[in-house]
Amino acid sequence: MSKISLIIVDDHKIFRDGLKLLLSRFPNVELIGEASDGAEFLDLLENKKPDIVFMDINMPKINGLEATKLALKRYPDLKIIILTTFLEEEYIEQMITAGVEGYMLKNSELDEFDKAINRVFYGGNYFSEEIVGMILSNIKRLRTQKKISNKHNFTPRETEILRLICKGLSNEQIAESTFVSVKTIEKHKSILFQKTNTQNTVNLVIYAFKNELIDF
């Protein structure tokens, strides 16, 4: 079975070395490159095509946000997981809007890295509990006393699928959970994209959080 190929982008060599040691414990993962800043990373992509990129935010030359935008413009199918110490709503929203598939803190536990890699590789999204907690906390502060409206006219099945998407499940996992085919899930997701005027899963998730489309 082929391994999941990774690239690490971080300006601190000590952290890169520590992460490489951590990732070496996963038999299904292979590190194929590393970069110390966004510019070096973009050059690396000319010859390396990783399955997943772990991206820091605060770096010299080209920071993580700009590097992410440029990389996804050139390679739309690239899967990027932000790995940072910044637990700030502004960074989270900007990175999710840019199109990342995950957002983790650098102090995450070993099993969390394992979950993130596999979930993102198989088509899902992954956000650390602290990230989800911040988003949900913000929603609660903004929530009024009125009930959440269904202005998008979601069917019960669409609402169920949207809830599972927001939990980070892949199409295959959602299909298994709802006892339908992957093709059916893809059809429902396409309808959700149309109803919310979003283009991909990550933007759908952040749209759902910000607009309280489901009762979390």
N, C-alpha and C positions, 0 to 999 in steps of 0.2 A: 504494500500500500504506500502511495506517495505521501511525503510529509508536507505539512503546512509550512510554507516558506515565509520568513519574517525579515523585516528591516527595522532597526532601532535608530531613531533620530533624537539625539540629546547632546547638549554641549558639555556635559560633565562626564569625563571618561570613567571616573570611579563608579558613577551610577550605571553607565553602559556595561561595564565589566560585571557589576553585581547582577544586572538584569540578565546578561548572557549566562551567568552561572545558574540563575534561577530557571531560565528557559531550558537549560541543558537537562533538566530533570524530566522534561516531557518527551517521551520517545517519538511522538508524532509531529514534532516541531523541528524545523531546521532554520538556523540563522544564516542568511545569505548576504548580509551587508549591514553596515552601520555608518552613520554620518553625524558630524558634530554641529551642523547648522542646516538651515533650509536650503541654502545654495548648494552645498555639498550633496544633500539628499536629491535635489532635482537632477544634478549631474549623474548621480548613481542610477537613477531611473532610466537613463539612456541605455544601460546594459543589463539592469536587473529588473525583473518583474515579480515582485513579492505578492503573496496572497494577502498579507496583512502588514501594515506599518504601525509601529508604536511611535507616536509623535509628541515631543515636548512642545510647550508654547513659547516660553521666554528664551530665545536664542539670538545670537548675533547674526549680522548680515541679512538673512531673511528669517523672520520668526515663524513659529509653527502655524499661525493662522494664514499668513500669506503663502507659505509653502504648501499648505493644504489646498488652498484655493487654486494655485497654479498647477499642482499635481493632478487634482481632480478635473481641471479643465482639459489637460492633456490626456489623462487616463481616467475616464468617468467610472470605470468599473473597479478602480482601486479602493481597497477597504482600509480605512484609517481609524485607529483607536488613539484618542488623546490620552496621554499619560503624564500627569502634572501634579504640582502641589497647589495649584490655584483652585480654590473652591469659591469662585465668585460667579454670580449669575450672569454678568456681562460676558465673561469668557465662555461660559457654557452655551449661552444662546448664540453667540457668534460662531462657535465651532459647529454646533448642530446645524445652524443655517448654512454653513459652508458645505455640509454634506458628510460629516464624519459618521462612522458606524458605532462608535462607542466613546465613552469618556470615563477614565479611571483616575484614581489618586495613586501617587507613587508608593504610598504605604499600604497598598492593598495586599491581602494575604495570598499565599501561593495558589490556593484552590480558586480564588477569584480570577487570577490570570488564566487558569485552565478553562474556566467557564467562559470568560470573555473571548479567548481565542477560538474555541470550538463554536460558540454561538454565532460570532461574526462570520467565521469561515463558512458556516452552513446557511447563511442568509439572514440571520437575526441581527439584533442590536444589543449592546450591553452598556449599562450605566451603573456605576457604583451606587450602593445604597445611599451614601451621603448626597450624591447628585440628585437622585430621585426624591430624596427627602426635602432638599432645598426647593425643587420645583413644586412639589406638593404643598409645602409650607407657604409658598408664594400664592398658590391658587387659593388656599384657605383664607389668606388675608384679603384677597380681592373678591372672594365669593360673597354674594348678597344673600338675603334671606329667601329670595324667590328660588323656585326649583330650576334645575338646569333645563333649558329649553332644547327641543329637538328640531331646531330650525332647518337642519339639513335633511330631515325626514328619513333618518336611518331606519331600516328594518331591524327587528330584534336580532336577526342573524348578523347583520352588519355591525351592530353595536357590540355583540359578543366578540366578533373577529377583531374589531378595533381595540377592545380591551386587551385581548391577547397580544396584539401587535405592540401595544404600549408596554407590555410586560417583557418585550424583547424576544418573543418566540419566533422561530423561523416558520416559513410556509409549511414545511413538513411537520413540525411540532403542532402547529395550529390545526392542520388537517387531521392528525392523529387525535387531538383533543376533541374536535368537533365531529369526528366520524364522517368526514367527507373527503373528496380527492384533493390533491394539491392543485389541480387545474381549477377546481371550484373556488378554492381560496384565492388563487390568482385573479379570478374573475371578480370576486367580491372586493379585493384590494383595488382593482382598476376602477370599480364604481366609487369606492371611498375616495380615491384620488380625484375623480371628477366632481364629486359632491363638495369636497373641501378645497378644490383648486390647488392641489399639491402635486408634486412631480415624483416624489420617491417616499420610501418608508420613513426615513428619518424626519423629513419635513412634515409628514403626516403625524408622527408622534409629537413633535413640538407644537404643532397646530392644535392637536387634541388637548395637550396640557394647558396651553395658553387660553383656549376658548372653552374649556370645561365641557368637551363634547360627551364625555362619559363620567359617571359618578365614581371617582377613584376611592 
